[in-house]
Amino acid sequence: MPRKILVIEDNPDHLQLASMALRSGGAEIVPAASAETAMNMLKNWQGRPVDLILLDIRLQGMDGFDFLAWIKGQPSLSEIPVVVVTTSSLPAERNRALELGAIEVLTKPLPLMELHPLLQNLLAGGSSPGVSR
């Protein structure tokens, strides 16, 4: 059964590239163009809706930090691993994402050819040394 990954990204080009890379690795992609859309989707699913969330921090409306705080505060959703994507290399931003519960922080541009194996490794409990931190 393919892994289901919710990709929250408001830039259509970035969403398409990430989705193509993940689909080529066999993942099922659930796209969301905003944090609000993703929240509504997650609230309406029964059980564990996705295996992993790939979350852009810089979103229109609710930003990725607020979404991350929200999902980690939801008992039925808090165990879903969240990988944050950012254009920033500022340690404070990366640390904030990790403190809010992200399992990893990736810097754009994403390593598209490595994205699916990287996320598979994270889902298996591994890490991604050298890619993000």
NUGUFI-437323 format. One record per atom (N, C-alpha, C): residue in three letters; y, z, x. Coordinates in pm, whole numbers, plus 50000, padded with zeros to 5 digits. Each point is the difference from the previous one (the first is absolute). Example, Ala and Ser with C-alpha at 12.3 -4.5 7.8 and 13.67 -1.06 7.14 Angstrom:
REM residues 2
ALA494315078051319
ALA501195000049911
ALA501205000050090
SER501054992849965
SER501195000650082
SER501095007349923
END
This chain:
REM residues 133
MET498825000050085
MET501185000049915
MET501255000050090
PRO500934990849976
PRO501194999450086
PRO500905012149979
ARG500695003750106
ARG500985010849992
ARG501204995149921
LYS500525008749915
LYS501194996649922
LYS501205006550066
ILE500994991650036
ILE501185004750071
ILE501254996749918
LEU500765010249968
LEU501294998449933
LEU501054997450107
VAL500664988449993
VAL501044996550096
VAL501345000849928
ILE500835009650043
ILE501335002049939
ILE501034994650097
GLU500554988549964
GLU500924992850088
GLU500954991849914
ASP501325001750020
ASP500974992849917
ASP500424986550058
ASN499624997150123
ASN500294986950058
ASN498834990749969
PRO500224989649919
PRO498884991249959
PRO499274993750118
ASP500724996350105
ASP499354993850116
ASP499105010050072
HIS500485012250019
HIS499195010350066
HIS498785003549914
LEU500205000749868
LEU498895002949910
LEU498944989250009
GLN500434987650001
GLN499054988850007
GLN499235000150132
LEU500705002150111
LEU499335000150130
LEU498985011450012
ALA500415011949961
ALA499075011450006
ALA498824997849908
SER500254995049880
SER498924997649904
SER499014989750052
MET500524989150058
MET499114989750055
MET499145005650113
ALA500595007850088
ALA499255005750111
ALA498915009549950
LEU500325008049901
LEU499035009649948
LEU498914993149919
ARG500384989949921
ARG498994992549924
ARG499034992850092
SER500514994850112
SER499124992950094
SER498955009450057
GLY500295012949999
GLY499035009950045
GLY499125005249889
GLY500174994649880
GLY499135003849889
GLY500555010649907
ALA501245004350020
ALA500575010349913
ALA500504993949869
GLU499985008049897
GLU500624996449872
GLU501425005850004
ILE501004991649974
ILE501395004250010
ILE500605002149862
VAL500685011249985
VAL500785002849880
VAL501455000650046
PRO500814989749967
PRO501384999750047
PRO500945007649907
ALA501025006150059
ALA501075006449923
ALA501304997450074
ALA501014994849929
ALA501284996550061
ALA500975011750006
SER499605011649945
SER500875011850004
SER499155012649990
ALA500605011050042
ALA499325012949989
ALA499815003749853
GLU500984996749918
GLU499925003249857
GLU498844992549934
THR499834987350035
THR498884992249947
THR498685006150042
ALA499905003850127
ALA498785006250051
ALA499715013249929
MET501045008149977
MET499815012649929
MET499434997749861
ASN500564990549927
ASN499514997049866
ASN498554995250003
MET499664991750096
MET498624995350013
MET499065011650025
LEU500375008650094
LEU499135011250037
LEU499855010149886
LYS501055002149924
LYS499935009449887
LYS499054995249892
ASN499844986849987
ASN499194994249893
ASN498554997450038
TRP499645001350128
TRP498624998150041
TRP499205012649976
GLN498734998149973
GLN499085011349986
GLN499215001450130
GLY499715012250041
GLY499255002150123
GLY500834996750122
ARG499334996950109
ARG500704996450125
ARG500334985149993
PRO501274996749984
PRO500384986149975
PRO499904990750120
VAL500305004950119
VAL499984991850121
VAL499435008150115
ASP499554992950103
ASP499455006750117
ASP501065003550103
LEU501124992649998
LEU501045002150099
LEU501304994049947
ILE501125005750044
ILE501324994749965
ILE500724996250128
LEU500514987750003
LEU500854995250109
LEU501415000049944
LEU500865008850052
LEU501305003149941
LEU501164996850092
ASP500874991149956
ASP501244997450073
ASP500955011749973
ILE500695004550104
ILE500945011149984
ILE501324995549938
ARG500504988650043
ARG501314995049954
ARG499824991449875
LEU500035006549885
LEU499854993349872
LEU501285001249919
GLN500244990349913
GLN501105001149904
GLN499655010849898
GLY500985006949948
GLY499735010849904
GLY499385011850072
MET498895005149947
MET499305011050065
MET499484995450135
ASP500325007450107
ASP499534995750132
ASP498585005250026
GLY499444995750111
GLY498635003750033
GLY499805014950022
PHE501015006950055
PHE499885014450021
PHE499855007249865
ASP500834996249902
ASP499915006449869
ASP498664997149933
PHE499534987650014
PHE498694996549943
PHE498915008250067
LEU500055001150132
LEU498995007650073
LEU499995014649956
ALA501175005949986
ALA500085013949951
ALA499435001149860
TRP500294990249915
TRP499505000249862
TRP498484999349998
ILE499424990250071
ILE498544998149992
ILE499255012050059
LYS500535005850106
LYS499335011550061
LYS500135012549912
GLY500904999749902
GLY500145010949904
GLY499174998349874
GLN499284988949989
GLN499174997249883
GLN498555003850032
PRO499465010349937
PRO498635004350034
PRO498964988949992
SER500114991249904
SER498994989549985
SER500184988450098
LEU501144999450069
LEU500294988850089
LEU500245004150145
SER500155012850024
SER500445004750132
SER499044997050114
GLU498744997449969
GLU499024997350105
GLU499954985350042
ILE500734991449931
ILE500024985850039
ILE500754998950132
PRO499384994250102
PRO500704998550128
PRO501164990249988
VAL501125003650064
VAL501194991649997
VAL500384996450143
VAL500134986950025
VAL500484995050128
VAL501414994849976
VAL500945005350075
VAL501404996349984
VAL500344988650096
VAL500834990949950
VAL500474988650078
VAL501525001050009
THR500534998350121
THR501455001250019
THR500484990450108
THR501264996549993
THR500634992250107
THR500615009350104
SER500045012749970
SER500655009750088
SER499055005150107
SER500555002450116
SER499225006550105
SER500535014050028
LEU500845004949908
LEU500575013450016
LEU498925010749980
PRO499865009050097
PRO499005010549986
PRO500205008649875
ALA501235002849961
ALA500245008449883
ALA499434993749873
GLU500154986949985
GLU499474993249882
GLU498485000050001
ARG499434997450114
ARG498545000050013
ARG499445014049973
ASN500655010150058
ASN499555013849980
ASN500105004249855
ARG501084996049933
ARG500175003449859
ARG498864994249917
ALA499634987650025
ALA498904993749926
ALA498695007550022
LEU499745003850123
LEU498775007450030
LEU500035013949937
GLU501155006650004
GLU500135013249938
GLU499794999449849
LEU500414989049938
LEU499824998449856
LEU498574996349962
GLY499174997050099
GLY498594997649971
GLY499464986350033
ALA500794991350062
ALA499484987050042
ALA498935002250108
ILE498974991650000
ILE498975001450103
ILE500344991750123
GLU500944990649986
GLU500394991550111
GLU501344993749970
VAL500734996450105
VAL501284993049986
VAL499924987550087
LEU500164988449936
LEU499954987350071
LEU501414994150005
THR500314993450110
THR501314994050017
THR499924985049975
LYS500954995049920
LYS500104985649977
LYS500584993550124
PRO499644987850032
PRO499054991949924
PRO498585005250019
LEU499244999449892
LEU498645004950003
LEU499104990950083
PRO499005005950066
PRO499034991950073
PRO499024993849901
LEU500374988849938
LEU499254994549887
LEU498534997650028
MET499684994750117
MET498594997450031
MET499215013050015
GLU500705010850031
GLU499345012950021
GLU500125009149880
LEU500734995849897
LEU500335009049890
LEU498765004749925
HIS499154990849957
HIS498835004049922
HIS499055008850081
PRO499624996150124
PRO499145009150078
PRO500645013650024
LEU501315000250022
LEU500725012550021
LEU499885009049878
LEU500264994449881
LEU499925008049878
LEU498565004249970
GLN499034991350029
GLN498595003749981
GLN499665012050090
ASN500494999850124
ASN499785011150091
ASN500635012849947
LEU501214999049947
LEU500675011849945
LEU499235005349879
LEU499504991149915
LEU499235004449884
LEU498715006950042
ALA499474996150115
ALA498775006150050
ALA500275013050075
GLY501285003950007
GLY500345012650065
GLY500434998550145
GLY500194987750045
GLY500424997650138
GLY501505000750013
SER500504995150111
SER501444999750025
SER500374986450055
SER501284998250023
SER500484987050051
SER500875002150123
PRO499435005250107
PRO500825002650117
PRO500614987250056
GLY501255001150042
GLY500674988950062
GLY500664990449904
VAL499695000849871
VAL500594990849905
VAL501285005549941
SER500055013049975
SER501145004949925
SER500745011750062
ARG499355008850062
ARG500685012150046
ARG500394998050140
END
